[in-house]
Amino acid sequence: MELKPSEIYFSQDSINNVFGKRCRHSYHLIGESLDAICENRCSIHSIPTISVMKKNGRWITSDNRRLWVFRQLERLGKCKTVPVHTTDHIPAGKMTALNSGDSVHVRGNPGGRWHLKPKPKPPIHT
Protein backbone atom coordinates (compact mmCIF):
# COMPACT_ATOMS: atom_id res chain seq x y z
CA MET A 1 0.00 0.00 0.00
CA GLU A 2 1.15 3.57 -0.63
CA LEU A 3 0.15 6.76 1.19
CA LYS A 4 1.04 10.42 0.93
CA PRO A 5 3.35 11.30 3.83
CA SER A 6 0.89 14.10 4.70
CA GLU A 7 -1.80 11.42 5.23
CA ILE A 8 0.31 9.81 7.97
CA TYR A 9 0.46 11.23 11.48
CA PHE A 10 3.22 11.21 14.07
CA SER A 11 2.71 9.14 17.21
CA GLN A 12 5.21 11.18 19.23
CA ASP A 13 5.46 14.85 20.09
CA SER A 14 9.26 14.93 19.55
CA ILE A 15 11.96 12.93 17.80
CA ASN A 16 15.71 12.55 18.04
CA ASN A 17 17.69 14.32 15.33
CA VAL A 18 19.74 11.20 14.49
CA PHE A 19 18.64 7.91 12.93
CA GLY A 20 19.07 4.80 15.08
CA LYS A 21 21.09 1.75 14.22
CA ARG A 22 18.51 -0.13 12.14
CA CYS A 23 18.97 1.45 8.70
CA ARG A 24 21.54 2.51 6.14
CA HIS A 25 21.40 6.01 7.61
CA SER A 26 22.45 4.79 11.07
CA TYR A 27 23.75 7.58 13.28
CA HIS A 28 23.29 10.21 10.54
CA LEU A 29 21.41 13.43 11.21
CA ILE A 30 17.94 13.19 9.72
CA GLY A 31 18.44 16.46 7.81
CA GLU A 32 21.68 15.17 6.28
CA SER A 33 19.84 12.06 5.10
CA LEU A 34 17.17 14.33 3.59
CA ASP A 35 19.90 16.30 1.79
CA ALA A 36 21.47 13.09 0.44
CA ILE A 37 18.12 12.06 -1.08
CA CYS A 38 17.37 15.55 -2.47
CA GLU A 39 20.84 15.73 -4.04
CA ASN A 40 20.57 12.21 -5.55
CA ARG A 41 23.45 10.87 -3.46
CA CYS A 42 21.11 8.08 -2.37
CA SER A 43 17.58 6.91 -3.08
CA ILE A 44 14.41 7.51 -1.12
CA HIS A 45 14.31 3.70 -0.95
CA SER A 46 17.37 3.77 1.33
CA ILE A 47 14.95 4.83 4.09
CA PRO A 48 13.16 1.69 5.32
CA THR A 49 9.41 1.35 4.77
CA ILE A 50 7.35 2.69 7.64
CA SER A 51 4.60 0.83 9.45
CA VAL A 52 1.24 2.49 9.95
CA MET A 53 -1.80 1.74 12.08
CA LYS A 54 -5.32 3.05 11.50
CA LYS A 55 -6.66 4.70 14.64
CA ASN A 56 -9.77 6.89 14.79
CA GLY A 57 -9.76 7.14 11.00
CA ARG A 58 -6.14 8.32 10.77
CA TRP A 59 -2.95 6.54 9.75
CA ILE A 60 -0.39 6.80 12.57
CA THR A 61 3.23 5.63 12.61
CA SER A 62 5.78 4.99 15.31
CA ASP A 63 8.50 5.48 12.66
CA ASN A 64 8.52 9.18 13.33
CA ARG A 65 12.02 10.13 12.10
CA ARG A 66 11.40 8.39 8.79
CA LEU A 67 8.03 10.13 8.50
CA TRP A 68 9.75 13.48 9.15
CA VAL A 69 12.07 12.82 6.18
CA PHE A 70 9.20 11.64 3.95
CA ARG A 71 7.04 14.68 4.85
CA GLN A 72 9.95 17.00 4.01
CA LEU A 73 10.41 15.21 0.66
CA GLU A 74 6.70 15.59 -0.10
CA ARG A 75 6.78 19.29 0.88
CA LEU A 76 9.76 19.84 -1.41
CA GLY A 77 8.05 18.08 -4.33
CA LYS A 78 10.50 15.15 -4.22
CA CYS A 79 7.89 12.44 -3.58
CA LYS A 80 4.12 12.05 -3.73
CA THR A 81 3.61 8.73 -1.94
CA VAL A 82 5.65 6.22 0.06
CA PRO A 83 5.15 2.50 0.54
CA VAL A 84 3.86 1.48 3.98
CA HIS A 85 3.22 -1.70 5.93
CA THR A 86 0.10 -1.91 8.05
CA THR A 87 0.29 -2.99 11.67
CA ASP A 88 -2.24 -3.38 14.45
CA HIS A 89 -0.03 -2.15 17.28
CA ILE A 90 2.06 0.86 18.21
CA PRO A 91 3.79 0.68 21.61
CA ALA A 92 2.04 2.83 24.22
CA GLY A 93 5.36 4.56 24.99
CA LYS A 94 5.41 5.93 21.46
CA MET A 95 1.92 7.46 21.68
CA THR A 96 2.94 10.84 23.08
CA ALA A 97 1.68 13.24 20.39
CA LEU A 98 0.05 16.31 21.90
CA ASN A 99 -1.21 17.88 18.66
CA SER A 100 -3.00 14.87 17.13
CA GLY A 101 0.25 13.96 15.38
CA ASP A 102 0.05 16.83 12.90
CA SER A 103 3.66 17.84 13.49
CA VAL A 104 6.69 16.83 15.51
CA HIS A 105 9.47 18.70 17.29
CA VAL A 106 13.02 17.66 16.38
CA ARG A 107 15.22 17.53 19.48
CA GLY A 108 18.45 19.24 18.47
CA ASN A 109 19.58 20.45 15.07
CA PRO A 110 18.40 18.07 12.31
CA GLY A 111 21.42 19.06 10.20
CA GLY A 112 21.40 19.56 6.47
CA ARG A 113 19.84 22.46 4.63
CA TRP A 114 17.01 21.20 2.43
CA HIS A 115 14.53 21.19 5.33
CA LEU A 116 15.07 24.97 5.56
CA LYS A 117 14.02 25.59 1.95
CA PRO A 118 10.53 26.95 1.34
CA LYS A 119 7.93 24.86 -0.40
CA PRO A 120 8.41 25.27 -4.17
CA LYS A 121 5.91 27.57 -5.87
CA PRO A 122 3.74 25.99 -8.54
CA PRO A 123 4.58 27.01 -12.11
CA ILE A 124 2.64 29.92 -13.57
CA HIS A 125 0.78 28.96 -16.72
CA THR A 126 0.07 31.74 -19.18
Backbone as JSON, one array per atom type, in Angstrom:
{
  "sequence": "MELKPSEIYFSQDSINNVFGKRCRHSYHLIGESLDAICENRCSIHSIPTISVMKKNGRWITSDNRRLWVFRQLERLGKCKTVPVHTTDHIPAGKMTALNSGDSVHVRGNPGGRWHLKPKPKPPIHT",
  "N": [[0.85, -1.17, 0.0], [0.43, 2.3, -0.61], [0.86, 5.6, 0.65], [0.31, 9.14, 0.91], [2.83, 11.06, 2.48], [1.78, 13.18, 3.99], [-0.65, 12.19, 4.75], [-0.17, 10.61, 6.84], [0.27, 10.38, 10.32], [2.19, 11.58, 13.1], [3.2, 9.66, 15.93], [4.47, 10.52, 18.15], [5.41, 13.4, 20.16], [7.9, 14.52, 19.92], [11.1, 14.0, 18.31], [14.28, 12.33, 18.03], [17.22, 13.77, 16.59], [18.84, 12.18, 15.1], [19.22, 9.23, 13.15], [18.55, 5.89, 14.25], [20.17, 2.7, 14.84], [19.19, 0.89, 12.95], [19.07, 1.2, 10.14], [20.33, 2.06, 6.84], [21.1, 4.66, 7.15], [22.12, 4.9, 9.65], [22.96, 6.55, 12.59], [23.23, 8.99, 11.35], [22.45, 12.44, 10.94], [19.06, 13.39, 10.63], [18.36, 15.43, 8.85], [20.62, 15.55, 7.22], [20.42, 13.12, 5.93], [18.07, 13.63, 4.51], [19.05, 15.66, 2.81], [20.9, 14.13, 1.31], [19.18, 12.48, -0.17], [17.69, 14.41, -1.6], [19.7, 15.49, -3.15], [20.37, 13.46, -4.8], [22.29, 11.64, -3.94], [21.7, 9.37, -2.71], [18.98, 7.02, -2.67], [15.45, 7.49, -2.15], [14.49, 5.09, -1.37], [16.38, 4.1, 0.3], [15.67, 4.67, 2.82], [14.06, 2.85, 5.23], [10.86, 1.18, 4.81], [7.93, 2.46, 6.32], [5.81, 1.55, 9.08], [2.33, 1.6, 9.55], [-0.64, 2.34, 11.44], [-4.13, 2.2, 11.6], [-6.07, 4.43, 13.34], [-8.81, 5.79, 14.88], [-9.69, 6.66, 12.38], [-7.41, 7.71, 11.21], [-4.13, 7.4, 9.79], [-1.39, 6.35, 11.6], [2.02, 6.45, 12.64], [4.79, 4.83, 14.23], [7.24, 5.22, 13.38], [8.67, 7.74, 13.42], [10.91, 9.47, 12.79], [11.57, 8.68, 10.22], [9.15, 9.32, 8.97], [9.27, 12.1, 9.27], [11.35, 12.73, 7.46], [10.15, 11.79, 5.05], [7.87, 13.46, 4.93], [9.11, 15.95, 4.61], [10.29, 15.52, 2.09], [7.99, 15.25, 0.53], [6.88, 17.82, 0.88], [8.81, 19.31, -0.42], [8.4, 18.57, -3.0], [9.59, 16.25, -3.87], [8.65, 13.69, -3.58], [5.57, 11.88, -3.89], [4.06, 9.8, -2.84], [4.63, 7.15, -0.42], [5.72, 3.78, 0.17], [4.04, 1.7, 2.54], [3.74, -0.43, 5.43], [1.1, -2.14, 7.01], [0.09, -2.28, 10.41], [-1.09, -3.57, 13.55], [-0.51, -2.55, 15.95], [0.98, -0.09, 17.99], [3.53, 0.71, 20.16], [2.63, 1.72, 23.47], [4.31, 3.57, 24.72], [5.21, 5.09, 22.64], [3.14, 6.68, 21.91], [2.78, 9.64, 22.24], [2.02, 12.04, 21.15], [0.93, 15.38, 21.2], [-0.49, 17.06, 19.65], [-2.36, 15.85, 18.02], [-0.74, 14.51, 16.3], [-0.08, 15.99, 14.09], [2.27, 17.45, 13.65], [5.79, 17.39, 14.51], [8.31, 17.86, 16.95], [11.75, 18.36, 16.48], [14.35, 17.19, 18.36], [17.13, 18.93, 19.0], [19.5, 20.01, 16.45], [18.51, 19.23, 13.2], [20.34, 19.05, 11.17], [21.8, 19.37, 7.86], [20.4, 21.15, 4.98], [18.21, 21.26, 3.25], [15.73, 21.02, 4.51], [15.25, 23.54, 5.36], [14.49, 24.98, 3.2], [12.0, 26.81, 1.4], [8.65, 25.73, 0.52], [8.33, 24.7, -2.82], [7.14, 26.95, -5.35], [4.19, 26.65, -7.31], [4.28, 26.23, -10.91], [3.69, 29.0, -13.07], [1.16, 29.28, -15.35], [0.64, 30.57, -18.5]],
  "CA": [[0.0, 0.0, 0.0], [1.15, 3.57, -0.63], [0.15, 6.76, 1.19], [1.04, 10.42, 0.93], [3.35, 11.3, 3.83], [0.89, 14.1, 4.7], [-1.8, 11.42, 5.23], [0.31, 9.81, 7.97], [0.46, 11.23, 11.48], [3.22, 11.21, 14.07], [2.71, 9.14, 17.21], [5.21, 11.18, 19.23], [5.46, 14.85, 20.09], [9.26, 14.93, 19.55], [11.96, 12.93, 17.8], [15.71, 12.55, 18.04], [17.69, 14.32, 15.33], [19.74, 11.2, 14.49], [18.64, 7.91, 12.93], [19.07, 4.8, 15.08], [21.09, 1.75, 14.22], [18.51, -0.13, 12.14], [18.97, 1.45, 8.7], [21.54, 2.51, 6.14], [21.4, 6.01, 7.61], [22.45, 4.79, 11.07], [23.75, 7.58, 13.28], [23.29, 10.21, 10.54], [21.41, 13.43, 11.21], [17.94, 13.19, 9.72], [18.44, 16.46, 7.81], [21.68, 15.17, 6.28], [19.84, 12.06, 5.1], [17.17, 14.33, 3.59], [19.9, 16.3, 1.79], [21.47, 13.09, 0.44], [18.12, 12.06, -1.08], [17.37, 15.55, -2.47], [20.84, 15.73, -4.04], [20.57, 12.21, -5.55], [23.45, 10.87, -3.46], [21.11, 8.08, -2.37], [17.58, 6.91, -3.08], [14.41, 7.51, -1.12], [14.31, 3.7, -0.95], [17.37, 3.77, 1.33], [14.95, 4.83, 4.09], [13.16, 1.69, 5.32], [9.41, 1.35, 4.77], [7.35, 2.69, 7.64], [4.6, 0.83, 9.45], [1.24, 2.49, 9.95], [-1.8, 1.74, 12.08], [-5.32, 3.05, 11.5], [-6.66, 4.7, 14.64], [-9.77, 6.89, 14.79], [-9.76, 7.14, 11.0], [-6.14, 8.32, 10.77], [-2.95, 6.54, 9.75], [-0.39, 6.8, 12.57], [3.23, 5.63, 12.61], [5.78, 4.99, 15.31], [8.5, 5.48, 12.66], [8.52, 9.18, 13.33], [12.02, 10.13, 12.1], [11.4, 8.39, 8.79], [8.03, 10.13, 8.5], [9.75, 13.48, 9.15], [12.07, 12.82, 6.18], [9.2, 11.64, 3.95], [7.04, 14.68, 4.85], [9.95, 17.0, 4.01], [10.41, 15.21, 0.66], [6.7, 15.59, -0.1], [6.78, 19.29, 0.88], [9.76, 19.84, -1.41], [8.05, 18.08, -4.33], [10.5, 15.15, -4.22], [7.89, 12.44, -3.58], [4.12, 12.05, -3.73], [3.61, 8.73, -1.94], [5.65, 6.22, 0.06], [5.15, 2.5, 0.54], [3.86, 1.48, 3.98], [3.22, -1.7, 5.93], [0.1, -1.91, 8.05], [0.29, -2.99, 11.67], [-2.24, -3.38, 14.45], [-0.03, -2.15, 17.28], [2.06, 0.86, 18.21], [3.79, 0.68, 21.61], [2.04, 2.83, 24.22], [5.36, 4.56, 24.99], [5.41, 5.93, 21.46], [1.92, 7.46, 21.68], [2.94, 10.84, 23.08], [1.68, 13.24, 20.39], [0.05, 16.31, 21.9], [-1.21, 17.88, 18.66], [-3.0, 14.87, 17.13], [0.25, 13.96, 15.38], [0.05, 16.83, 12.9], [3.66, 17.84, 13.49], [6.69, 16.83, 15.51], [9.47, 18.7, 17.29], [13.02, 17.66, 16.38], [15.22, 17.53, 19.48], [18.45, 19.24, 18.47], [19.58, 20.45, 15.07], [18.4, 18.07, 12.31], [21.42, 19.06, 10.2], [21.4, 19.56, 6.47], [19.84, 22.46, 4.63], [17.01, 21.2, 2.43], [14.53, 21.19, 5.33], [15.07, 24.97, 5.56], [14.02, 25.59, 1.95], [10.53, 26.95, 1.34], [7.93, 24.86, -0.4], [8.41, 25.27, -4.17], [5.91, 27.57, -5.87], [3.74, 25.99, -8.54], [4.58, 27.01, -12.11], [2.64, 29.92, -13.57], [0.78, 28.96, -16.72], [0.07, 31.74, -19.18]],
  "C": [[0.89, 1.23, 0.0], [0.24, 4.67, -0.08], [0.98, 8.01, 0.96], [1.6, 10.58, 2.34], [2.44, 12.23, 4.65], [-0.38, 13.42, 5.19], [-1.45, 10.57, 6.45], [0.63, 10.76, 9.12], [1.51, 10.66, 12.42], [2.58, 10.66, 15.34], [3.36, 9.85, 18.39], [5.19, 12.69, 19.07], [6.86, 15.35, 19.73], [10.06, 13.72, 19.1], [13.42, 13.33, 17.97], [16.13, 13.07, 16.67], [18.6, 13.36, 14.55], [18.99, 9.88, 14.3], [19.3, 6.9, 13.86], [19.9, 3.83, 14.26], [20.48, 0.8, 13.21], [18.47, 0.14, 10.64], [20.31, 1.94, 8.15], [22.0, 3.89, 6.62], [21.76, 6.04, 9.1], [23.38, 5.9, 11.53], [23.99, 8.82, 12.42], [22.19, 11.16, 11.02], [20.3, 13.28, 10.18], [17.94, 14.21, 8.58], [19.52, 16.16, 6.79], [21.21, 14.03, 5.39], [18.87, 12.65, 4.08], [17.97, 14.98, 2.47], [20.44, 15.28, 0.81], [20.44, 12.62, -0.58], [17.82, 13.18, -2.08], [18.46, 15.81, -3.5], [21.24, 14.48, -4.81], [21.86, 11.48, -5.18], [23.0, 9.51, -2.94], [19.63, 8.15, -2.72], [16.65, 7.04, -1.88], [14.21, 6.1, -0.55], [15.38, 3.25, 0.04], [16.8, 3.98, 2.73], [13.98, 3.66, 4.18], [11.68, 2.08, 5.31], [8.88, 1.56, 6.19], [6.1, 1.83, 7.83], [3.56, 1.83, 9.93], [0.1, 1.68, 10.56], [-2.96, 2.72, 11.93], [-5.93, 3.19, 12.88], [-7.54, 5.94, 14.51], [-9.79, 7.52, 13.39], [-8.5, 7.76, 10.44], [-5.04, 7.27, 10.75], [-1.89, 7.14, 10.65], [0.82, 5.89, 12.44], [4.05, 5.85, 13.87], [7.16, 5.23, 14.7], [8.61, 6.97, 12.35], [9.66, 9.91, 12.63], [11.93, 9.9, 10.6], [10.26, 9.22, 8.22], [8.45, 11.59, 8.35], [10.46, 13.67, 7.82], [11.08, 12.76, 5.02], [8.3, 12.88, 3.82], [7.84, 15.83, 4.25], [10.08, 16.77, 2.51], [9.12, 15.56, -0.08], [6.56, 17.11, -0.2], [7.65, 19.91, -0.2], [9.47, 19.36, -2.83], [8.91, 16.93, -4.8], [9.84, 13.78, -4.15], [6.41, 12.77, -3.4], [3.57, 11.04, -2.74], [4.81, 7.9, -1.5], [4.98, 4.89, 0.37], [5.08, 2.37, 2.06], [3.44, 0.04, 4.24], [2.15, -1.36, 6.95], [0.41, -2.8, 9.25], [-0.95, -2.77, 12.53], [-1.8, -2.93, 15.83], [1.08, -1.12, 17.17], [2.28, 0.88, 19.71], [3.25, 1.93, 22.31], [3.05, 3.93, 24.51], [5.65, 5.48, 23.83], [4.19, 6.78, 21.14], [1.91, 8.69, 22.58], [2.55, 12.13, 22.37], [0.66, 14.09, 21.13], [-0.84, 17.1, 20.93], [-1.89, 17.01, 17.62], [-2.05, 14.32, 16.1], [0.44, 14.76, 14.12], [1.49, 17.22, 12.61], [4.47, 17.25, 14.63], [7.83, 17.81, 15.73], [10.73, 17.84, 17.19], [13.9, 18.14, 17.54], [16.64, 17.71, 18.95], [18.36, 19.67, 17.02], [19.47, 19.23, 14.15], [19.55, 17.98, 11.31], [20.88, 19.28, 8.8], [20.82, 20.94, 6.23], [18.53, 22.41, 3.85], [15.74, 21.42, 3.25], [14.24, 22.66, 5.59], [14.49, 25.67, 4.33], [12.49, 25.72, 1.99], [9.94, 25.95, 0.36], [8.01, 25.49, -1.79], [7.06, 25.85, -4.6], [5.49, 26.83, -7.14], [4.05, 26.86, -9.75], [3.38, 27.87, -12.52], [2.39, 29.59, -15.03], [0.15, 30.2, -17.34], [-0.64, 31.37, -20.44]]
}
